[in-house]
Amino acid sequence: MADSDWSSSGSSGSDATSRAMDEDDVRALVVREREQAGNVGHYSVVEQHYDLLVSLGSLRFPDILESLLLYERWPEIARYLRHALRFHAKDAAEAVAYPPARATDMRRAHPELYLLPRRQHALHLFSAGQHDQALHFYHERILPRILAVRRNAHVNALVESLGAILAGQQPLAIRDYDREVASTSRAIRDYVQVYFPGFCNSFYQKMMIGHSMDKLGQAWSFGEVLMPGDILDPTTTIRCLVCHAQLPMGTFPDAKLLDHLYMGCPATTPHIHRLLPRPLNPRQVARRAQLLQQDEAAADAAAAAEEEEEEEEEEDDGDNAGPPAGDGGDE
């Protein structure tokens, strides 16, 4: 989605610079700034080069995303994540949720990540009393674009609940809006952690990963064991990072999470299916085979549709080219 699709316009003045930089350049920038500042840490680097780092989309600085989430800058979050898919091209190519979508096409490759900041932007407009603008954004910028791509039940539920709120069928109190903000922020962090695990370097993420690895066994990369007093729900002890649902701990939390991922998680994608740990029982073995077969068929169908679309575009270009020289076509 282009920046012009947002009600706010314009882009960072650092865009031209960002196109000329790559990840090695960012590392060199950090090293140079740290040396000049007496090795005070990366926080000073982020502060001095905030606009540049946002326009680059580098995920190596957790402070950037956290700052954007803290101040609820949803259009800028969407642009930052879109830039991240280009900046981390190699990692993005290996993390496409719905092959054979292009890694840089967030709407097709990562529909949930595409939707989350836009959904929250619509809720922000609605909560601010801009009901007509929120409805227009939903019907023009969200609904048709999401319905046109492959997606899972979780994404469908997010779209439907947003439509119900904007239509007045589901009330949105201030307390509910605050919970929506917290939920959306957490979902964006979860998505980055699951699909781009190499960039999960915030203190909170490291702490939760270390806390969860022991108890969740080989399924730890898809869930976390919640600390007591968690802000969204202090009573649950396991959370699925894929669908963000909270699950009871049980005697064998790793088996419970794995069974959820195979049999009940509404947010799994073909990428997740390929990464799931080895099944623990015949029921999961059968389910894995079924999922992979469905994914392969869907990918083939998507590739065929894309090829047909490209052929139609080529034919249209030929039809619009005009008559060849000397054919006596109309002037």
C-alpha positions in Angstrom: 0.0 0.0 0.0 1.5 3.3 -1.0 2.0 6.1 1.5 -0.7 8.1 -0.4 -3.3 5.6 0.7 -3.2 7.1 4.2 -5.0 10.2 5.2 -1.6 11.7 6.3 0.7 12.4 3.4 4.4 12.8 2.8 7.4 10.7 3.6 10.6 11.1 5.5 13.2 13.4 4.0 15.7 10.6 4.6 14.1 8.4 1.9 16.7 9.3 -0.7 19.5 8.6 1.7 17.9 5.3 2.8 17.8 4.0 -0.7 21.6 4.3 -0.9 22.2 2.5 2.4 22.2 -1.2 3.3 22.6 -3.1 6.5 26.4 -2.9 6.4 26.1 0.8 6.2 23.9 0.9 9.3 26.3 -1.2 11.3 29.2 1.1 10.3 27.0 4.1 11.3 26.4 2.6 14.7 30.0 1.7 15.3 31.2 5.2 14.3 28.6 7.0 16.4 29.3 4.8 19.4 33.1 5.6 19.1 32.4 9.3 18.8 30.0 9.3 21.8 32.3 7.2 24.0 30.4 3.9 23.5 27.3 5.2 25.3 25.2 2.6 23.6 22.7 2.3 20.7 20.0 4.6 22.3 22.0 7.7 21.4 22.3 6.4 17.8 18.6 5.9 17.5 17.9 9.3 18.9 20.3 11.1 16.5 19.3 9.2 13.4 15.6 8.4 14.2 14.1 9.6 10.8 16.8 7.8 8.8 16.3 4.5 10.7 12.6 4.7 10.3 12.8 5.3 6.6 15.4 2.4 6.3 13.1 0.0 8.1 16.0 -1.7 10.0 14.6 -4.1 12.5 17.9 -4.3 14.4 16.9 -1.3 16.6 14.0 -2.5 18.8 13.7 1.1 20.1 12.3 2.3 16.7 9.3 0.0 16.6 8.7 0.4 20.4 8.7 4.2 20.0 6.3 4.1 17.1 3.9 1.8 19.0 4.2 3.9 22.2 3.0 7.0 20.4 0.5 5.1 18.3 1.8 6.3 14.9 0.0 3.7 12.9 0.6 5.1 9.3 4.3 5.4 10.1 4.4 1.9 11.6 2.9 0.5 8.3 5.5 2.4 6.3 8.3 1.3 8.6 7.3 -2.4 8.3 7.0 -2.1 4.5 10.5 -0.7 4.3 11.7 -3.5 6.6 10.7 -6.1 4.0 12.9 -4.3 1.4 15.8 -3.5 3.7 16.0 -7.1 5.0 15.4 -8.6 1.6 17.2 -11.9 2.3 15.3 -12.6 5.5 12.0 -11.4 4.0 12.4 -13.8 1.1 12.7 -16.7 3.5 9.7 -15.6 5.6 6.9 -15.2 3.1 3.7 -16.3 4.9 1.9 -17.1 1.6 4.2 -18.3 -1.2 4.6 -17.5 -4.1 3.9 -13.9 -3.1 6.8 -11.5 -3.6 8.6 -10.9 -0.3 8.2 -7.1 -0.6 4.4 -7.2 -1.3 3.2 -7.1 2.3 -0.5 -7.3 1.5 0.0 -10.7 -0.2 3.0 -12.0 1.6 1.9 -10.9 5.1 -1.8 -10.0 5.2 -2.0 -9.9 9.0 1.0 -7.6 9.3 -0.5 -5.4 6.6 -3.8 -5.3 8.3 -2.8 -4.7 12.0 -1.7 -1.0 11.8 -4.4 -0.1 9.3 -7.1 -1.6 11.5 -5.8 0.3 14.5 -5.7 3.5 12.5 -9.4 3.1 11.6 -10.2 2.5 15.3 -8.2 5.6 16.2 -10.3 7.7 13.7 -13.5 6.2 15.1 -12.6 6.8 18.7 -11.7 10.4 17.9 -15.2 10.9 16.6 -14.2 10.9 12.9 -16.8 8.2 12.1 -17.2 9.0 8.4 -13.4 9.0 7.8 -13.0 5.7 9.7 -15.8 4.0 7.6 -14.3 5.4 4.4 -10.8 4.1 5.3 -12.3 0.7 6.1 -14.4 0.3 2.9 -11.9 1.8 0.6 -8.4 1.0 2.0 -8.9 -2.2 4.1 -11.8 -4.4 3.1 -11.3 -4.7 -0.7 -7.6 -5.1 -0.4 -7.7 -7.8 2.3 -10.5 -9.7 0.6 -8.5 -9.9 -2.6 -5.6 -11.9 -1.1 -5.1 -15.3 0.6 -5.6 -15.1 4.3 -6.6 -17.2 7.3 -9.5 -17.2 9.7 -7.7 -15.0 12.2 -7.3 -12.2 9.6 -11.0 -12.6 8.7 -12.0 -12.3 12.3 -10.0 -9.0 12.7 -11.6 -7.5 9.6 -15.1 -8.6 10.7 -14.7 -7.3 14.2 -13.5 -3.9 12.9 -16.5 -3.7 10.6 -18.9 -4.5 13.5 -17.3 -1.7 15.6 -17.5 0.9 12.9 -21.1 0.0 12.1 -22.1 0.5 15.7 -22.9 -3.1 16.3 -20.1 -3.5 18.8 -19.5 -0.6 21.3 -16.0 0.8 21.7 -15.5 2.4 25.1 -12.3 4.3 26.0 -11.2 1.3 28.1 -11.9 -1.0 25.1 -9.8 1.2 22.8 -6.9 1.1 25.2 -7.1 -2.7 25.2 -7.2 -2.7 21.4 -4.0 -0.6 21.3 -2.2 -2.9 23.7 -3.5 -6.0 21.8 -2.5 -4.6 18.3 1.0 -3.5 19.6 1.6 -7.0 21.1 0.4 -8.7 17.9 2.8 -6.7 15.8 5.7 -7.6 18.1 4.6 -11.2 18.0 4.5 -11.3 14.3 8.0 -9.9 14.0 9.3 -12.4 16.6 7.8 -15.4 14.8 8.6 -14.5 11.2 11.8 -12.6 11.8 13.3 -14.3 14.9 16.8 -13.0 14.2 15.7 -9.4 15.1 14.0 -10.2 18.4 16.6 -8.4 20.5 14.6 -6.2 22.9 15.1 -6.8 26.6 11.5 -7.9 27.0 11.7 -10.4 24.2 15.0 -11.9 25.4 13.6 -12.2 28.9 10.4 -14.0 27.7 12.2 -16.3 25.4 14.6 -17.3 28.1 11.7 -17.8 30.5 9.8 -20.0 28.0 12.4 -22.2 26.3 12.6 -24.7 29.2 8.8 -25.2 29.6 7.8 -25.2 25.9 10.5 -27.5 24.6 10.7 -27.5 20.8 7.6 -25.3 20.5 9.2 -22.4 22.3 9.6 -20.2 19.2 5.8 -20.2 18.7 4.8 -19.3 22.3 5.7 -17.8 25.6 5.0 -18.6 29.2 3.5 -15.4 30.7 5.0 -13.9 33.8 2.6 -13.3 36.8 0.8 -9.9 36.5 0.7 -9.7 32.7 -1.2 -6.6 31.7 -3.7 -8.2 29.3 -4.5 -11.2 31.4 -2.7 -12.1 34.6 -4.4 -15.5 35.0 -3.2 -17.4 31.9 0.3 -18.8 31.6 0.8 -19.7 27.9 0.3 -17.5 24.9 0.5 -18.5 21.3 2.6 -16.0 19.4 1.0 -16.9 16.1 -2.7 -16.2 17.0 -1.9 -14.3 20.2 -4.5 -16.5 22.1 -4.0 -17.4 25.7 -4.0 -21.1 26.7 -4.2 -22.8 30.1 -0.8 -24.1 31.2 -1.6 -27.8 31.8 0.8 -30.5 32.9 2.6 -30.6 29.6 2.6 -27.0 28.2 4.8 -27.9 25.2 2.4 -30.7 24.1 -0.6 -28.4 24.6 0.9 -25.6 22.5 2.0 -28.0 19.7 -1.5 -29.5 19.6 -3.0 -26.0 19.4 -0.7 -25.1 16.5 -1.5 -28.3 14.5 -5.2 -28.6 15.3 -6.7 -25.3 16.4 -4.6 -22.2 15.7 -6.6 -19.9 13.3 -3.5 -17.8 12.3 -1.1 -20.4 11.0 0.1 -19.9 7.4 2.0 -22.0 4.9 5.3 -20.6 6.3 4.3 -21.7 9.8 3.3 -25.1 8.6 6.8 -25.7 7.2 8.4 -24.6 10.5 6.3 -26.5 13.0 8.2 -29.0 15.1 7.9 -32.7 14.5 4.3 -34.0 15.3 3.9 -35.9 18.5 1.1 -38.3 17.6 -0.6 -39.8 14.5 -3.4 -37.2 14.5 -0.8 -34.4 14.2 1.1 -36.4 11.5 -2.1 -36.7 9.4 -2.9 -33.0 10.0 0.6 -31.9 8.9 0.3 -33.9 5.7 -3.1 -32.4 5.0 -1.9 -28.8 5.6 1.2 -29.2 3.4 -0.9 -30.6 0.6 -3.4 -27.8 0.9 -0.6 -25.2 0.9 1.0 -26.7 -2.2 -2.3 -26.7 -4.1 -3.1 -23.1 -3.1 0.4 -21.9 -4.1 0.1 -23.6 -7.5 -3.3 -21.9 -8.0 -1.9 -18.5 -6.9 1.1 -18.9 -9.3 -1.2 -19.8 -12.2 -3.5 -16.9 -11.5 -0.6 -14.5 -11.3 0.8 -15.8 -14.6 -2.6 -15.5 -16.3 -2.8 -11.9 -15.0 0.6 -11.1 -16.4 -0.4 -12.5 -19.8 -3.6 -10.4 -19.8 -1.6 -7.3 -19.0 0.8 -8.1 -21.9 -2.1 -8.5 -24.3 -3.6 -5.2 -23.1 -0.3 -3.5 -23.7 -0.2 -4.9 -27.2 -3.8 -3.8 -27.9 -3.0 -0.3 -26.7 0.3 0.0 -28.6 -1.4 1.4 -31.8 -0.9 0.3 -35.4 2.7 -0.3 -36.7 4.3 2.4 -38.7 3.1 2.4 -42.4 -0.2 0.7 -41.6 -2.2 3.8 -42.3 -3.8 3.9 -38.8 -5.9 6.9 -37.8 -3.8 9.8 -36.8 
